[in-house]
């Protein structure tokens, strides 16, 4: 968008201008302060992560060895998660890079409209917990590709597996990027070192005991997360060099008063707010990442009731990060280089490190890191689950035992985690990239709904999917959007239009079977 990378100059009496160093985005003074003060904080954060991740993982894996092994116990927690675990795990699974440093990065560039990502995730939680989650739990499949196999046959299952796993892996790369930024802001380490250390913790978050480990760690980190978020917001009233009224007045006086409103301007509503709602809802509403927790639930009732936890815990989170992003823009703590890939993202972590007392930095970084690692864990578990159950178990070895699938899942977690660490050095803008990735699931969502409630045509499904994917690539990657001067027309609109028009027309005219639920009702 045209507003990406905006840099506003503020009165010198309020704005802390720091010239960027030739060697990086964090100036020499901040680096020295990090080395001098915050290695104690780093030590405390690492100890916290080791105690919680390794401790919980070892306890749960030891219990699992003593009990009778349950089918699908590693990837799906034996399908025994209760309402609280489903709600909190859903909330933290979706509460990762885009909510934290992605939202601060967006607020730095576009202001209060960045909060719409949180609104979008609230809508998404309603769809997951009240619609697609209960449906997939009722059907009893193991993965989302498995659901498409039930609806449209094994070839469609394989196609969806081969597309969905890389899409979630793309999200994993972005999570790794934000974990690296957290360590970089906290320590002054290189970005690569932060990605390696954070990636190791992320792998351990799920490797020892699988889905059960993730759910219990999420219960712990959810409490710390909101404590840290509230504490840093309260501390901002006492420790920032400018109060919130001055920050707002500076933004308004610069001629960018629209940045103080969650409605921003028309271009941002059309180009960011609405696409965020569409992208979050239609991707996570049908993705393995959005539905694996529901598949692992004890029953349909646990999924539906989890909304009262998942909705507020996830949806409200974006508000304070958006405010901190605007404050970082005004105070300019990093001397951001315009057009630099990490500048806007690094500004808010640097703001916290520079101005907040050490105990606040520890609390915020530990809580935010826990949230990021939660999403890292799920975005590594989900593609590994798809590979183990739909490709290895579905194609290569249909009679594979649960023990074999668990081993393959564990290997997959390590492999995708290591690759994500390597690829995270390519730093696209987080929320923008996530929304682009999400558009690829639109045809899956549309065809899933048609297949469940109306009619099932495998041919219509495959044609619609490929047409939507080609349309997204031509519109964005090949630059058609820019050539037509249609920057506000997000790829989400293109993907949704193709999916609806082609999906409905082709399903109507091509032969097929009745919708799944319609067929099940007729059999009773």
C-alpha positions in Angstrom: 0.0 0.0 0.0 1.0 3.6 -0.5 1.3 4.2 3.2 3.8 1.4 3.8 7.1 2.7 5.1 5.7 6.2 6.0 8.1 8.4 8.0 6.7 11.4 9.9 9.0 14.2 11.2 8.0 15.5 14.6 9.0 18.6 16.6 12.5 18.1 18.1 11.2 19.0 21.6 9.1 15.8 21.6 10.7 13.4 19.2 13.8 11.5 20.2 15.9 11.6 17.0 18.5 8.9 16.8 20.6 8.5 13.8 20.9 5.0 12.4 24.3 3.4 12.6 25.9 2.0 9.4 26.0 -1.5 10.9 22.3 -1.9 11.6 18.9 -0.7 12.7 19.6 -0.3 16.5 21.9 2.6 17.3 25.0 2.3 19.4 23.5 3.7 22.6 20.7 1.2 22.6 23.1 -1.6 21.9 25.3 -0.7 24.8 22.4 -0.3 27.2 21.2 -3.8 26.1 24.6 -5.3 26.9 24.9 -3.5 30.2 21.5 -4.0 31.6 19.5 -6.6 29.9 21.5 -9.7 29.8 20.2 -10.4 33.3 16.7 -10.1 31.9 17.7 -12.4 29.0 18.9 -15.0 31.5 15.6 -14.8 33.4 13.5 -15.1 30.2 15.5 -18.1 29.0 15.2 -19.8 32.4 11.4 -19.2 32.4 11.1 -20.7 28.9 13.3 -23.7 29.9 11.4 -24.4 33.1 8.0 -24.1 31.5 8.6 -25.8 28.2 10.9 -28.6 29.3 9.2 -29.1 32.6 5.7 -29.4 31.2 6.9 -31.4 28.3 8.7 -34.0 30.4 5.9 -34.3 32.9 3.3 -34.9 30.2 5.5 -37.3 28.2 6.3 -39.3 31.4 2.5 -39.6 32.1 1.9 -40.7 28.6 4.4 -43.5 28.9 2.8 -44.8 32.1 -0.7 -44.8 30.6 -2.2 -46.9 27.9 -1.3 -45.2 24.6 -4.3 -43.5 23.1 -4.7 -43.3 19.4 -3.6 -39.9 18.0 -2.4 -38.9 21.4 0.6 -36.9 20.2 -0.9 -34.7 17.4 -4.5 -34.6 18.8 -4.1 -35.0 22.5 -6.1 -38.2 22.4 -9.1 -36.0 21.4 -9.6 -35.1 25.0 -9.2 -31.4 25.3 -11.8 -29.7 27.5 -13.4 -26.3 26.9 -10.8 -24.3 28.8 -7.9 -25.9 26.9 -9.6 -25.6 23.5 -10.4 -21.9 24.1 -7.0 -20.9 25.3 -5.1 -23.0 22.8 -7.2 -21.6 20.0 -6.6 -18.1 21.2 -2.9 -18.4 21.5 -2.5 -20.5 18.3 -3.9 -17.5 16.4 -2.2 -14.9 18.6 1.3 -14.8 17.2 3.5 -12.6 15.1 0.6 -10.7 13.4 -0.9 -9.7 16.7 2.3 -8.6 18.4 5.1 -7.2 16.3 3.0 -7.4 13.2 0.3 -5.1 14.7 2.9 -2.7 16.1 4.6 -2.6 12.7 1.2 -1.9 11.0 0.3 0.8 13.6 3.7 2.4 13.0 2.8 2.7 9.3 -1.0 3.1 9.2 -2.1 4.0 12.7 -5.1 2.8 14.7 -6.6 0.9 11.8 -4.1 -1.8 12.7 -6.6 -2.8 15.4 -8.8 -4.3 12.7 -6.6 -7.4 12.6 -7.9 -8.1 16.2 -11.5 -7.5 15.1 -10.9 -9.8 12.2 -9.7 -12.5 14.5 -12.8 -12.2 16.7 -15.0 -12.8 13.7 -12.7 -15.7 12.8 -13.1 -17.3 16.3 -16.9 -17.1 16.0 -16.7 -19.0 12.6 -14.3 -21.6 14.0 -16.0 -22.3 17.3 -19.6 -22.2 16.1 -19.4 -23.5 12.5 -16.4 -25.2 11.0 -14.9 -26.5 14.2 -18.1 -28.3 15.4 -18.6 -29.7 11.9 -15.2 -31.2 11.5 -15.3 -32.6 15.1 -18.6 -34.2 14.4 -17.4 -35.8 11.3 -14.4 -37.2 13.2 -11.6 -36.8 10.6 -8.0 -36.3 11.6 -6.9 -33.5 9.4 -8.5 -30.9 7.1 -7.2 -32.7 4.0 -8.8 -35.8 5.4 -12.1 -33.9 5.5 -11.7 -33.1 1.8 -11.0 -36.7 1.2 -14.3 -37.6 2.8 -16.1 -35.0 0.7 -14.3 -35.2 -2.7 -12.1 -38.3 -2.7 -8.4 -39.2 -2.2 -7.0 -37.1 -5.0 -8.6 -33.9 -3.6 -7.3 -34.9 -0.2 -3.7 -35.1 -1.6 -4.1 -31.8 -3.4 -5.3 -30.0 -0.3 -2.5 -31.5 1.8 0.1 -30.4 -0.7 -1.2 -26.8 -0.7 -2.2 -26.3 2.9 1.0 -27.6 4.5 3.2 -25.1 2.6 0.8 -22.3 3.4 1.0 -23.0 7.1 4.8 -23.3 6.8 4.8 -19.8 5.3 3.1 -18.6 8.5 5.8 -20.5 10.5 8.5 -18.5 8.7 6.9 -15.3 9.8 6.5 -16.5 13.4 10.3 -17.3 13.4 10.9 -13.8 12.1 9.1 -12.2 15.0 10.7 -14.5 17.6 14.1 -13.4 16.2 13.1 -9.8 16.5 12.1 -10.3 20.1 15.5 -11.7 20.9 17.3 -9.1 18.9 15.5 -6.2 20.7 16.2 -7.8 24.0 19.9 -8.7 23.6 21.3 -6.8 20.6 22.2 -10.2 19.1 22.2 -10.6 15.4 18.8 -11.4 13.8 20.1 -14.9 12.8 21.2 -15.7 16.3 17.8 -14.7 17.6 16.1 -16.9 15.0 18.2 -19.9 16.0 17.7 -19.6 19.7 14.0 -18.8 19.4 13.5 -21.6 16.9 15.0 -24.2 19.3 12.6 -23.1 22.0 9.7 -23.2 19.5 10.5 -26.8 18.5 10.8 -27.9 22.1 7.4 -26.2 22.8 5.7 -29.1 21.0 8.3 -31.8 20.4 8.2 -33.5 23.8 4.5 -34.2 24.3 2.7 -32.8 21.3 -0.7 -31.2 21.4 -1.1 -31.7 25.2 2.2 -29.9 25.8 1.0 -27.0 23.7 -2.4 -26.8 25.5 -0.9 -26.8 29.0 1.9 -24.3 28.1 -0.8 -22.1 26.6 -2.7 -22.1 29.8 0.4 -20.8 31.6 1.4 -18.3 29.0 -2.1 -16.9 28.5 -2.1 -15.6 32.1 1.4 -14.2 31.8 0.6 -12.7 28.4 -2.2 -10.4 29.7 -0.3 -9.5 32.8 2.6 -8.4 30.7 0.4 -6.5 28.2 -1.4 -4.6 31.0 1.8 -3.9 32.9 3.6 -2.4 29.9 0.6 -0.2 29.0 0.4 1.1 32.6 4.1 1.6 32.7 3.9 3.7 29.5 2.1 6.4 31.5 5.1 6.7 33.8 8.2 5.9 31.7 7.7 7.2 28.2 9.3 10.7 27.6 5.9 11.9 26.3 2.4 11.3 27.6 -0.4 9.9 25.4 -2.0 13.3 24.9 1.3 14.7 23.6 1.8 11.7 21.3 -1.7 12.1 19.9 -1.3 15.9 19.5 2.0 15.3 17.6 0.4 12.9 15.2 -2.6 15.3 14.6 -0.3 18.3 14.1 1.7 16.5 11.5 -1.4 16.3 9.3 -1.9 12.6 9.9 -4.8 12.8 12.4 -6.4 9.8 10.7 -3.8 7.6 12.3 -5.4 8.1 15.7 -8.7 6.6 14.5 -9.4 2.9 14.1 -11.3 3.8 10.9 -8.1 5.3 9.4 -9.2 6.4 5.9 -11.2 4.9 3.1 -8.2 3.3 1.4 -7.2 1.5 4.5 -10.7 0.2 5.3 -11.0 -1.2 1.8 -7.4 -2.3 1.4 -6.7 -3.5 4.9 -9.6 -3.8 7.4 -12.1 -5.7 5.2 -9.5 -8.0 3.6 -8.2 -8.8 7.1 -11.6 -10.0 8.2 -12.0 -12.0 5.0 -8.5 -13.5 5.2 -8.5 -14.5 8.8 -12.0 -16.0 8.7 -11.8 -17.8 5.4 -8.3 -19.2 6.0 -8.3 -20.1 9.6 -11.9 -21.2 9.3 -10.8 -24.1 7.1 -7.0 -24.5 7.8 -5.4 -27.2 9.8 -3.9 -24.5 12.0 -7.4 -23.2 12.8 -9.1 -26.5 13.3 -6.5 -28.9 14.8 -7.4 -27.7 18.3 -11.1 -28.4 17.5 -10.3 -31.9 16.1 -8.5 -32.5 19.4 -11.5 -31.4 21.5 -13.4 -33.8 23.8 -16.6 -33.2 21.9 -18.6 -30.7 19.9 -19.9 -29.0 23.0 -16.3 -28.2 24.2 -15.7 -26.5 20.8 -18.8 -24.3 20.9 -18.4 -23.2 24.5 -14.7 -22.3 23.9 -15.8 -19.1 22.1 -16.2 -17.3 25.5 -12.5 -17.8 26.1 -11.0 -17.8 22.6 -12.9 -14.7 21.4 -11.9 -12.2 24.1 -8.4 -13.6 24.8 -7.5 -13.3 21.1 -9.5 -10.4 19.8 -8.7 -7.8 22.5 -5.0 -8.3 22.3 -4.3 -6.0 19.3 -5.4 -2.8 21.0 -2.4 -2.1 23.2 0.2 -3.2 20.6 -1.4 -0.8 18.2 -1.0 2.1 20.7 2.6 1.1 21.4 3.3 1.1 17.6 2.0 4.7 17.3 4.1 5.7 20.3 7.2 4.1 18.7 6.5 6.1 15.5 6.4 9.4 17.4 9.4 8.7 19.7 11.4 7.1 16.8 13.6 5.1 19.2 15.5 3.2 16.4 16.2 5.9 13.9 14.4 3.8 11.3 15.8 3.7 7.8 13.0 4.3 5.4 12.3 1.2 3.3 14.3 -1.1 5.6 12.6 -4.5 6.0 12.9 -4.6 9.8 12.7 -1.0 10.7 9.0 -0.6 11.6 8.8 -4.0 13.2 11.9 -3.3 15.4 10.7 0.1 16.5 8.3 -1.0 19.3 10.5 -3.7 20.8 13.3 -1.1 20.9 10.9 1.4 22.5 10.1 -1.1 25.3 13.8 -2.0 25.9 15.0 1.7 25.9 12.4 3.3 28.1 10.9 0.6 30.4 12.4 -0.6 33.7 14.2 -3.9 33.6 11.4 -5.9 35.4 8.8 -4.6 32.9 11.1 -5.6 30.0 11.5 -9.1 31.4 7.7 -9.6 31.9 6.8 -8.3 28.5 9.4 -10.2 26.6 8.8 -13.4 28.4 5.0 -13.2 27.9 5.3 -12.1 24.3 7.9 -14.7 23.6 5.6 -17.4 25.1 2.8 -16.3 22.8 5.1 -16.3 19.7 6.5 -19.8 20.6 2.9 -21.1 21.0 2.1 -20.1 17.4 5.5 -21.4 16.3 4.7 -24.7 17.8 1.3 -25.0 16.2 2.5 -23.8 12.8 5.2 -26.5 12.9 2.9 -29.2 14.3 0.1 -28.7 11.7 2.2 -29.3 8.5 4.0 -32.1 10.2 0.5 -33.7 11.1 -0.6 -33.2 7.5 2.5 -34.9 6.2 2.3 -37.8 8.7 -1.4 -38.5 8.3 -2.3 -37.5 4.7 0.9 -38.0 2.8 3.0 -40.6 4.7 -0.1 -42.4 6.2 -2.5 -41.7 3.3 -0.3 -42.4 0.3 3.0 -44.0 1.2 2.0 -46.4 4.0 -1.8 -46.5 4.6 -1.4 -49.2 7.3 1.1 -47.1 9.3 0.7 -47.5 13.1 0.1 -44.5 15.4 3.6 -44.9 16.7 5.0 -44.6 13.2 2.9 -41.5 12.5 4.0 -39.9 15.8 7.7 -40.5 14.9 7.1 -39.0 11.4 5.3 -36.0 13.0 8.2 -35.4 15.4 10.7 -35.5 12.6 8.5 -33.2 10.5 8.4 -30.7 13.4 12.2 -30.5 13.5 12.6 -30.4 9.8 10.1 -27.5 9.2 11.4 -25.7 12.2 15.0 -25.8 10.9 14.0 -24.7 7.4 11.9 -21.8 8.9 14.9 -20.6 10.8 16.9 -20.5 7.6 14.2 -18.8 5.5 13.2 -16.3 8.2 16.1 -14.1 7.1 14.0 -13.0 4.2 11.9 -10.5 6.0 8.5 -9.5 4.3 6.0 -7.3 6.2 4.3 -9.7 8.5 0.5 -8.9 8.4 0.6 -8.1 4.7 2.3 -11.4 3.9 0.0 -13.4 6.2 -3.0 -11.9 4.5 -1.6 -12.9 1.1 -1.0 -16.4 2.3 -4.5 -16.6 3.7 -6.2 -15.8 0.3 -5.1 -19.2 -1.0 -7.6 -21.0 1.3 -10.6 -19.1 0.1 -11.6 -21.7 -2.6 -11.1 -24.4 0.0 -13.5 -22.7 2.4 -16.1 -22.1 -0.3 -15.9 -25.7 -1.7 -16.0 -27.1 1.8 -19.3 -25.3 2.6 -20.8 -26.4 -0.8 -19.7 -30.0 -0.2 -21.1 -30.2 3.3 -24.5 -28.7 2.7 -25.3 -28.7 -1.1 -23.5 -30.8 -3.6 -20.1 -32.5 -4.1 -18.2 -32.4 -7.3 -14.5 -33.2 -7.2 -14.0 -31.8 -10.7 -15.7 -28.5 -9.8 -13.6 -28.3 -6.6 -10.2 -28.8 -8.4 -11.0 -26.4 -11.2 -12.2 -23.7 -8.7 -9.1 -24.1 -6.6 -6.6 -23.8 -9.4 -8.5 -20.9 -11.0 -8.4 -18.9 -7.7 -4.7 -19.6 -7.1 -3.8 -18.6 -10.6 -5.9 -15.4 -10.2 -4.1 -14.5 -6.9 -0.7 -15.0 -8.6 -1.6 -12.9 -11.6 -3.2 -10.1 -9.6 -0.4 -9.7 -7.0 2.8 -11.5 -7.9 2.7 -10.5 -11.6 1.9 -6.9 -10.9 -1.6 -6.7 -12.5 -2.9 -4.9 -9.4 -0.2 -2.2 -9.7 -0.6 -1.8 -13.5 -4.3 -1.2 -13.1 -3.7 1.3 -10.3 -6.0 -0.8 -8.0 -3.8 -1.0 -4.9 -6.9 -0.9 -2.7 -8.3 -4.0 -4.4 -6.7 -6.6 -2.2 -6.1 -10.1 -3.5 -8.8 -11.3 -1.0 -11.5 -9.8 -3.2 -10.1 -11.5 -6.3 -9.8 -14.9 -4.6 -13.3 -14.7 -3.1 -15.0 -13.6 -6.3 -13.4 -16.4 -8.3 -14.2 -19.0 -5.6 -17.8 -18.0 -5.3 -18.6 -17.6 -9.0 -16.8 -20.6 -10.3 -17.5 -22.8 -7.3 -21.3 -22.3 -7.4 -21.6 -22.4 -11.2 -19.4 -25.5 -11.7 -21.0 -27.3 -8.8 -24.4 -26.7 -10.2 -23.7 -27.8 -13.8 -21.3 -30.7 -13.2 -22.4 -34.1 -11.9 -21.8 -34.9 -8.3 -23.1 -36.4 -5.1 -25.4 -34.8 -2.5 -23.8 -32.7 0.2 -22.3 -34.7 3.1 -24.8 -33.6 5.8 -27.7 -34.0 3.3 -26.5 -37.5 2.5 -26.1 -38.4 6.1 -29.6 -37.1 6.9 -31.1 -39.2 4.1 -29.4 -42.4 5.4 -31.0 -42.1 8.8 
